[in-house]
Amino acid sequence: MFGKNKLSGSIEYLVVGLGNPDKKYENTRHNAGWLALDHLAEKFNCNVNRIKFKSFVGECNIAGRKAMLMKPTTYMNNSGQAVVEAMNFYKIPPENVIILFDDISLDVGKMRIRSKGSDGGQKGMRSIIYLSGSENFPRIKIGIGAKPNPHWDLADWVLSKFTDDEFKTLGTMFDNAAKAVELIIDGKIDRAMNLYN
């Protein structure tokens, strides 16, 4: 039903990686969503380099559908501003907006797919849910590991960089995340959950 209108560019899906734009956040745990999106862009041959909707964006075909890959530059806590602006512009329902973001409750290299749900304490997701008025976003949570020391400040932990070993583990997981995105867009989220959760 959506995406038949040629005037709106017929984008049917948004795939959004959450993160922070500054140089200092590069390769940090909190930017796992951006890292995953970069990996996806490479896999689907997409240049995510245009500026639109307060984001870096690029368009590509995934599973035969036109998708826009997005990296919001609003800073994590205001991610909803970018996502909802794009949703409204293309008239895309939450069910067609796949969000990738970091999760401290999962080990590095693990991911969990959900078809909808609360923000789970992730502030970028909270902003998206709050501004859109919906929790029906399929999401891929990317494990960044729990704090190694309970006395560490959570902000310091999520803004710390992945180690070289962790990066090796992430590569495989990002491949799986790309396959999961393809399945979700193909209407097979249950299969994606069975395979990758």
C-alpha positions as CSV (number, residue, x, y, z in Angstrom):
1,M,0.0,0.0,0.0
2,F,2.8,2.4,0.9
3,G,5.4,3.4,-1.6
4,K,3.3,3.5,-4.8
5,N,3.4,7.3,-4.9
6,K,6.2,8.2,-7.2
7,L,6.3,11.8,-5.9
8,S,7.4,10.6,-2.5
9,G,10.3,8.7,-4.0
10,S,8.5,5.5,-3.2
11,I,10.7,4.7,-0.2
12,E,8.9,1.8,1.5
13,Y,11.3,1.0,4.4
14,L,13.6,2.9,6.7
15,V,16.6,1.1,8.2
16,V,18.1,3.3,11.0
17,G,21.3,2.9,12.9
18,L,21.5,4.9,16.1
19,G,24.6,6.6,17.2
20,N,26.3,10.0,17.8
21,P,27.9,12.1,15.0
22,D,31.1,13.5,16.6
23,K,34.6,12.1,15.8
24,K,35.1,11.2,19.5
25,Y,32.2,8.7,19.3
26,E,33.7,6.7,16.4
27,N,33.9,3.0,17.1
28,T,32.4,3.4,20.6
29,R,29.9,0.9,22.0
30,H,27.1,3.4,21.9
31,N,27.7,3.8,18.2
32,A,27.1,0.1,17.4
33,G,24.0,1.0,15.4
34,W,26.0,3.3,13.2
35,L,28.7,0.6,12.8
36,A,26.0,-2.0,11.8
37,L,24.5,0.4,9.3
38,D,27.9,1.1,7.7
39,H,28.2,-2.7,7.3
40,L,24.7,-2.9,5.8
41,A,25.4,-0.1,3.4
42,E,28.5,-1.9,2.2
43,K,26.6,-5.2,1.7
44,F,23.7,-3.5,-0.1
45,N,26.0,-1.3,-2.2
46,C,24.6,2.0,-0.8
47,N,26.3,5.3,-0.2
48,V,25.0,6.7,3.0
49,N,26.4,10.2,2.4
50,R,23.5,12.6,1.6
51,I,22.2,14.9,4.3
52,K,18.4,14.7,4.7
53,F,16.1,14.5,7.7
54,K,18.9,15.5,10.1
55,S,20.7,12.3,9.0
56,F,23.2,10.8,6.6
57,V,21.0,8.8,4.2
58,G,21.3,6.6,1.2
59,E,18.8,4.6,-0.9
60,C,19.0,1.0,-2.0
61,N,16.9,-2.0,-2.8
62,I,16.7,-4.7,-0.2
63,A,14.6,-7.9,-0.8
64,G,13.1,-6.1,-3.9
65,R,11.9,-3.1,-1.9
66,K,13.2,0.4,-1.9
67,A,14.7,1.3,1.4
68,M,16.4,4.3,2.9
69,L,19.4,3.7,5.2
70,M,19.7,6.4,7.9
71,K,22.3,7.5,10.4
72,P,20.6,10.3,12.5
73,T,23.0,13.1,13.4
74,T,20.7,14.5,16.1
75,Y,22.7,12.8,18.9
76,M,21.4,9.6,20.4
77,N,18.8,11.1,22.8
78,N,17.0,13.0,20.0
79,S,17.0,10.2,17.4
80,G,13.2,10.4,17.1
81,Q,13.4,13.9,15.5
82,A,15.1,12.4,12.4
83,V,13.2,9.2,12.2
84,V,9.7,10.6,12.6
85,E,10.5,13.4,10.1
86,A,11.4,10.7,7.5
87,M,8.4,8.6,8.4
88,N,6.0,11.5,8.0
89,F,7.6,12.5,4.7
90,Y,7.3,9.1,3.1
91,K,4.2,8.1,5.1
92,I,5.9,5.0,6.4
93,P,4.3,3.0,9.2
94,P,6.4,2.0,12.3
95,E,6.2,-1.7,11.2
96,N,8.4,-0.7,8.1
97,V,11.0,1.1,10.2
98,I,13.9,-1.2,11.4
99,I,16.0,0.3,14.2
100,L,19.5,-1.0,15.0
101,F,21.0,0.0,18.4
102,D,23.3,-1.0,21.2
103,D,22.2,-3.1,24.2
104,I,24.3,-3.6,27.3
105,S,22.3,-6.7,28.4
106,L,23.8,-8.7,25.5
107,D,27.4,-9.9,25.1
108,V,29.5,-8.5,22.3
109,G,28.7,-10.5,19.1
110,K,25.2,-11.4,20.2
111,M,22.1,-9.7,18.8
112,R,18.4,-9.9,19.5
113,I,15.5,-9.2,17.1
114,R,12.1,-8.0,18.4
115,S,9.1,-7.0,16.3
116,K,8.1,-4.3,18.8
117,G,8.3,-3.3,22.5
118,S,9.4,-0.7,25.0
119,D,12.7,1.2,24.8
120,G,14.4,-1.0,27.3
121,G,16.2,2.0,28.7
122,Q,17.8,2.9,25.4
123,K,17.4,6.7,25.1
124,G,17.5,6.8,21.3
125,M,14.7,4.3,21.1
126,R,12.8,6.2,23.8
127,S,12.9,9.3,21.7
128,I,11.6,7.4,18.6
129,I,8.8,5.8,20.5
130,Y,7.9,9.1,22.3
131,L,7.8,11.2,19.2
132,S,6.0,8.7,16.9
133,G,3.5,7.5,19.6
134,S,4.2,3.9,18.7
135,E,6.2,0.9,20.0
136,N,5.7,-1.2,16.8
137,F,9.2,-0.8,15.5
138,P,11.1,-4.0,14.5
139,R,14.5,-3.6,16.1
140,I,17.8,-5.4,16.1
141,K,19.6,-5.0,19.4
142,I,23.4,-5.3,19.2
143,G,25.3,-6.6,22.2
144,I,27.9,-4.3,23.5
145,G,28.6,-6.2,26.8
146,A,27.8,-5.3,30.4
147,K,30.0,-3.0,32.5
148,P,33.0,-5.1,33.5
149,N,33.0,-3.3,36.9
150,P,29.8,-2.4,38.7
151,H,31.6,0.8,39.9
152,W,32.1,2.1,36.4
153,D,29.8,4.9,35.2
154,L,27.4,3.6,32.6
155,A,28.1,6.6,30.3
156,D,31.8,5.9,30.5
157,W,31.3,2.3,29.6
158,V,29.0,2.9,26.5
159,L,31.3,5.6,25.3
160,S,34.4,3.3,25.5
161,K,35.8,1.9,22.3
162,F,35.5,-1.8,21.2
163,T,38.7,-3.8,21.4
164,D,40.3,-5.3,18.3
165,D,39.1,-8.8,19.4
166,E,35.6,-7.5,19.9
167,F,35.7,-6.0,16.4
168,K,36.4,-9.4,14.9
169,T,33.4,-10.8,16.7
170,L,31.2,-7.9,15.5
171,G,32.0,-8.5,11.9
172,T,30.1,-11.9,11.9
173,M,27.3,-10.4,13.9
174,F,26.9,-7.5,11.5
175,D,26.7,-10.0,8.6
176,N,23.9,-11.7,10.4
177,A,22.2,-8.3,11.1
178,A,22.3,-7.6,7.4
179,K,20.7,-11.0,6.6
180,A,18.1,-10.3,9.3
181,V,17.2,-6.9,7.8
182,E,16.7,-8.6,4.5
183,L,14.4,-11.2,6.0
184,I,12.4,-8.6,7.9
185,I,11.8,-6.5,4.8
186,D,10.8,-9.7,3.0
187,G,8.1,-10.2,5.7
188,K,9.9,-13.0,7.5
189,I,10.7,-11.5,10.9
190,D,9.8,-14.7,12.7
191,R,12.4,-16.6,10.6
192,A,14.9,-13.9,11.3
193,M,14.2,-14.3,15.1
194,N,14.5,-18.1,14.9
195,L,17.8,-17.9,13.0
196,Y,19.6,-15.1,14.8
197,N,18.2,-14.6,18.4
